[in-house]
Amino acid sequence: MAFYYLNSGSLEVEMNAQTKIRWLSATVGVCLVAMASLGYYAWTAKHEMDMFQAKSEAVLAEPALSLTDPKSGTVDPFIDPQMHLRNFSDLQKRMDEMMNRAFTGQPFFNHKDFDSVFGAGTLSPEVSVTESPDEYQVTVRVPQGQAIDLNTEISGNLLEISGDLKNSTESNTGNVIQKSYSSSHFSQTLSLSEPVIESAMKTEHKGDNIIIHIPKQKNS
C-alpha cells in the first residue's frame, strides 16, 4: 500500500500565483481597451476639429457683402443688407392692417393693399413696340419715382430687355427721417419679325421713358 501526502502550503501558494496571473491579465486587457478607446476618441476629435477649421476658412474666404458700386466706387444705397428684413416687416404690418379692417366691417382689400402686398406696378416696367419701314421702336415706361438700370441684348430675331427697378421712400416723423430702399429685377423678351442691325441700336431718354431704336436691315 502506498501513501501520498498533499502539502497544503504548496497548493495555496500555487493558487495565489494563478489568481495573480489572472488579475494581471485582466488588468492588462482593461488597459489595452482603455488605450484603444482613448485613441479612437482622440482621432475623432482631431477629425472634427479639422472639418471645423476647413469650414471656418471657407467662410472667411467668401467675399463680404459690399455696399460699394464697382463702377463708380461710391456707396450704393440700393444695396442694403437689411432690405429683406424690412420688406418682411412691412408685409406683416400690411397684413395686420387688413385683418383689423375685416373685424371692423371695412373692406378687406383696397388698391393700396394690392400695391404693397403683391407689388403691383413695381415688378416690371411697361414695354411697347412700334414698327416703321426703317426701324423698330421699343418704349420702356419707367414708373414714376423709380430709377432703372436697363440692359438690352439681341440674339437673332429676339430682343431681351432686362434690368433692375430701384425705389426709395422717405418719411419724416418728428426729428427722425427714415429712408427705405427696394429693388426688383425684371426681364422680357420680344420677337422681331424682320432682321435688324444690332450694331446700330441706340437708346435715348425722354422724360420717364426709355426709347430703343433698332434699325432694320435693308433688302438689297
Contacts in CASP RR format, 6 or more apart in sequence:
PFRMAT RR
TARGET T0000
AUTHOR 0000-0000-0000
METHOD contacts of the structure
MODEL  1
MAFYYLNSGSLEVEMNAQTKIRWLSATVGVCLVAMASLGYYAWTAKHEMD
MFQAKSEAVLAEPALSLTDPKSGTVDPFIDPQMHLRNFSDLQKRMDEMMN
RAFTGQPFFNHKDFDSVFGAGTLSPEVSVTESPDEYQVTVRVPQGQAIDL
NTEISGNLLEISGDLKNSTESNTGNVIQKSYSSSHFSQTLSLSEPVIESA
MKTEHKGDNIIIHIPKQKNS
65 79 0 8 1.000
65 81 0 8 1.000
66 79 0 8 1.000
67 75 0 8 1.000
67 76 0 8 1.000
67 79 0 8 1.000
67 80 0 8 1.000
67 81 0 8 1.000
68 74 0 8 1.000
68 75 0 8 1.000
68 76 0 8 1.000
69 75 0 8 1.000
69 76 0 8 1.000
69 79 0 8 1.000
77 168 0 8 1.000
77 179 0 8 1.000
77 181 0 8 1.000
78 164 0 8 1.000
78 166 0 8 1.000
78 168 0 8 1.000
78 181 0 8 1.000
78 183 0 8 1.000
80 86 0 8 1.000
80 181 0 8 1.000
83 181 0 8 1.000
83 182 0 8 1.000
83 183 0 8 1.000
86 180 0 8 1.000
87 182 0 8 1.000
90 116 0 8 1.000
91 116 0 8 1.000
91 117 0 8 1.000
94 113 0 8 1.000
94 116 0 8 1.000
94 117 0 8 1.000
95 117 0 8 1.000
98 108 0 8 1.000
98 109 0 8 1.000
98 113 0 8 1.000
101 107 0 8 1.000
101 108 0 8 1.000
102 108 0 8 1.000
114 120 0 8 1.000
115 121 0 8 1.000
115 122 0 8 1.000
121 143 0 8 1.000
122 143 0 8 1.000
122 146 0 8 1.000
122 165 0 8 1.000
122 167 0 8 1.000
122 182 0 8 1.000
122 184 0 8 1.000
123 165 0 8 1.000
123 184 0 8 1.000
123 186 0 8 1.000
124 165 0 8 1.000
124 184 0 8 1.000
124 186 0 8 1.000
124 188 0 8 1.000
125 140 0 8 1.000
125 141 0 8 1.000
125 142 0 8 1.000
125 143 0 8 1.000
125 148 0 8 1.000
125 165 0 8 1.000
125 186 0 8 1.000
126 140 0 8 1.000
126 141 0 8 1.000
127 138 0 8 1.000
127 139 0 8 1.000
127 140 0 8 1.000
127 141 0 8 1.000
127 161 0 8 1.000
127 188 0 8 1.000
127 190 0 8 1.000
128 138 0 8 1.000
128 139 0 8 1.000
128 141 0 8 1.000
129 136 0 8 1.000
129 137 0 8 1.000
129 138 0 8 1.000
129 139 0 8 1.000
129 190 0 8 1.000
130 136 0 8 1.000
130 137 0 8 1.000
130 139 0 8 1.000
131 137 0 8 1.000
133 216 0 8 1.000
134 215 0 8 1.000
134 216 0 8 1.000
135 213 0 8 1.000
135 214 0 8 1.000
135 215 0 8 1.000
135 216 0 8 1.000
136 159 0 8 1.000
136 192 0 8 1.000
136 196 0 8 1.000
136 212 0 8 1.000
136 213 0 8 1.000
136 214 0 8 1.000
136 216 0 8 1.000
137 211 0 8 1.000
137 212 0 8 1.000
137 213 0 8 1.000
137 214 0 8 1.000
138 159 0 8 1.000
138 161 0 8 1.000
138 190 0 8 1.000
138 211 0 8 1.000
138 212 0 8 1.000
138 214 0 8 1.000
139 209 0 8 1.000
139 210 0 8 1.000
139 211 0 8 1.000
139 212 0 8 1.000
140 148 0 8 1.000
140 150 0 8 1.000
140 161 0 8 1.000
140 209 0 8 1.000
140 210 0 8 1.000
140 211 0 8 1.000
140 212 0 8 1.000
141 208 0 8 1.000
141 209 0 8 1.000
142 148 0 8 1.000
142 165 0 8 1.000
142 208 0 8 1.000
142 209 0 8 1.000
142 210 0 8 1.000
143 165 0 8 1.000
143 167 0 8 1.000
143 208 0 8 1.000
144 208 0 8 1.000
145 167 0 8 1.000
146 165 0 8 1.000
146 166 0 8 1.000
146 167 0 8 1.000
147 165 0 8 1.000
147 166 0 8 1.000
147 167 0 8 1.000
148 163 0 8 1.000
148 164 0 8 1.000
148 165 0 8 1.000
148 166 0 8 1.000
148 210 0 8 1.000
149 163 0 8 1.000
149 164 0 8 1.000
149 166 0 8 1.000
150 161 0 8 1.000
150 162 0 8 1.000
150 163 0 8 1.000
150 203 0 8 1.000
150 210 0 8 1.000
151 161 0 8 1.000
151 162 0 8 1.000
151 163 0 8 1.000
152 159 0 8 1.000
152 160 0 8 1.000
152 161 0 8 1.000
152 201 0 8 1.000
152 203 0 8 1.000
152 212 0 8 1.000
153 159 0 8 1.000
153 160 0 8 1.000
153 162 0 8 1.000
154 160 0 8 1.000
154 192 0 8 1.000
154 196 0 8 1.000
154 198 0 8 1.000
154 201 0 8 1.000
154 214 0 8 1.000
157 191 0 8 1.000
157 192 0 8 1.000
157 193 0 8 1.000
157 194 0 8 1.000
157 195 0 8 1.000
157 196 0 8 1.000
158 189 0 8 1.000
158 190 0 8 1.000
158 191 0 8 1.000
158 192 0 8 1.000
159 189 0 8 1.000
159 190 0 8 1.000
159 191 0 8 1.000
159 192 0 8 1.000
159 212 0 8 1.000
159 214 0 8 1.000
160 187 0 8 1.000
160 188 0 8 1.000
160 189 0 8 1.000
160 190 0 8 1.000
161 187 0 8 1.000
161 188 0 8 1.000
161 189 0 8 1.000
161 190 0 8 1.000
161 212 0 8 1.000
162 185 0 8 1.000
162 186 0 8 1.000
162 187 0 8 1.000
162 188 0 8 1.000
163 185 0 8 1.000
163 186 0 8 1.000
163 187 0 8 1.000
164 183 0 8 1.000
164 184 0 8 1.000
164 185 0 8 1.000
164 186 0 8 1.000
165 183 0 8 1.000
165 184 0 8 1.000
165 185 0 8 1.000
165 186 0 8 1.000
166 181 0 8 1.000
166 182 0 8 1.000
166 183 0 8 1.000
167 181 0 8 1.000
167 182 0 8 1.000
167 183 0 8 1.000
168 179 0 8 1.000
168 180 0 8 1.000
168 181 0 8 1.000
168 182 0 8 1.000
169 179 0 8 1.000
169 180 0 8 1.000
170 177 0 8 1.000
170 178 0 8 1.000
170 179 0 8 1.000
170 180 0 8 1.000
171 177 0 8 1.000
171 178 0 8 1.000
172 178 0 8 1.000
192 214 0 8 1.000
194 216 0 8 1.000
194 217 0 8 1.000
195 216 0 8 1.000
195 217 0 8 1.000
196 214 0 8 1.000
196 215 0 8 1.000
196 216 0 8 1.000
196 217 0 8 1.000
197 214 0 8 1.000
197 215 0 8 1.000
197 216 0 8 1.000
197 217 0 8 1.000
198 214 0 8 1.000
200 214 0 8 1.000
200 215 0 8 1.000
201 212 0 8 1.000
201 213 0 8 1.000
201 214 0 8 1.000
201 215 0 8 1.000
202 212 0 8 1.000
202 213 0 8 1.000
203 210 0 8 1.000
203 211 0 8 1.000
203 212 0 8 1.000
203 213 0 8 1.000
204 210 0 8 1.000
204 211 0 8 1.000
204 213 0 8 1.000
205 211 0 8 1.000
END
